[in-house]
Amino acid sequence: MKKLALAGLLAVFMLSGCMTEINKTPVIISKNTTCAVMPFVNYSETPLAGESAASITFGVLKAKGYKVSKAFDLKEEDLNSTEIKKLEQQLKTSGYTCAIGGYVNEWRYKTGIDGEPAVSVTIYVENLKTENVTSTLTVSGTSWGHKSIGVLYQELLNGEF
């Protein structure tokens, strides 16, 4: 009986080490519409996490066949929400009808022996003509210490697009 209880506890412990949570409304991006991927607002304590998340998002969407262009160059510091809003207005005047943006809430390695990667990112798709958000997606997850943050985030996105 003790062995069975120990085995059950061990299984729960092992499964909790790689929890993934995804909250979303249906992601609506037409493969015929050219969208601009904007830099993400970085609310994490990790410098340039917004650019990292936006770059990975761009790569995943491009690999899946979406018509996306990158609306930012890599900088040495994160853009704030005011700067991103100005960029959004420039995209509108450049003829884009769709913008993909986001917020990085967590982008770090947990402390401890394993140094597990932990990611939490919210992505939104905005119709630039109406200024309405048409869909959102929040992905959060942790994994074992042998994965990088980028690999974890890419895996989470690959399951969604």
N, C-alpha and C positions, 0 to 999 in steps of 0.2 A: 504494500500500500504506500509506503514511504517512497519507494522508487517511482511509482506512478505519479505521485504528487510532485516529486522532484523533476521528473521528465516534463510534466505540464508546465511547471514554473520556468524551466529552462526554455521551452518552446515559446512561451510568452515573452521572455526576456530577449530571445533572439529576434523575434518578429518586431519587437518595439524598436530595435536598433536601426531599422530601415523604413520608418514610417513615411508615407507620402500622402499628401492631401491635395485635392484639386477641387476648387470651387469655380463654377463658370456659368455664363449664359452661352448659348451656342456661338461659336466664333464664326462670324460672317465676313469672309474675305473672298470676293470673286477672283478667280484665277485670271480673269480678263482685265481687271482693274489694276493700274499701277499705283501701289501704295508707297509712301515714304516712311521708313523706320526712323523715328526720332530718337535722340538720346533719352535715356530713362532718368527720372529724378531719383537721386540716391539718398534714401533715408537711413541707410546702414552706416556703420562706423568704418567701413572699409573704403578707402579712397578709390575712386574710379570704378566702383561696382556698377554704376549706372551705364557707363560706356561698355563694360564687359558684357552685361546682360543684353544691351541693345545689339551689340555685335554678334553675339551668339544667336539671338532671335532672328536677326537678318540672315545669318548663314543657314539656319534651319528652314526658314521660309523659302529662301532661294533654292535650297536643295530639294524642297518638296514641290517645286515648280511654280511658286507664286511669283508674280511680277512685282518685285520690290526693289527699291533703291535706297541707299543709305543717305540720310539727310544730315550727316554730321561727319566731321573729321575728328580723329582722336586728339584729345587735348591733354594738358597736364593737370587739369582740375575738372571736377564735375560742374556741369551747368546747373544753375538753379532754375526753379519753376518759372520765373519771369523771363529768363533767357530762352527757355524752351518754348514759352508762349509766343515770343517774338519770332522764333524760327517757324512755328506753326503758321503764323500770319504770312511769312515769306513763302511757305509752301503753297498756301492758298492762291497767292498772286502768281505763282509759277505754273499753275494749271493742275496741280494735284487735287484729287477729290477724296483721297483716303490717307489718313495718317495712323501709324501704329506707334504708340507710346507706352510708357509704363512707369512703375514705381518699384524700386528695390527696397524691400523692408528688412531683409536679412541676407547677408552674403559673407559667411565667415566659417572658420573652423572652430568647432567646440573645443573647449579646454579639456585636457585629460590625456591619458595615455594614447588613445586612438586618434585624437584630433579629427573627429568626424566632420565632414562638410555639412553645412546647414544653409539652405536657400529658401527664400520666400520672395516671390516676384508677382506683381499684378501687371497684366498687360491689357491695354484697351485699344479698340479700333474706333476711330472717329471719322465720321463723314464731315469733311471740311466745308462743304457747301452749307449744310444745315447746322454744323457745330454740335451735332448729337453723337453721343457715344453709342455705337450700334452693338457692341459686344464687349465683354470683359472676360478675363481668365486670370485666376490666381492659382499659382502652383507653389507648393511648399514641400520640402522634403529634407531628409537627412539620409546619410548612407554610411557605409563602413569607411574607416580611415584610409583605405587604399585608393579611393576615388578623389578626384579633384572637384572643386566647386563647379568649374565649367562643365565637366563631364556629367555631373549630377543634374545641372540645369538643362543641358542639352537632352539628356534622357527624358526629363520631365516634359519638355516641349515636344519631342518626337512622338510622344504618346498622345498629343493633343491636336497636332496639325496633320 
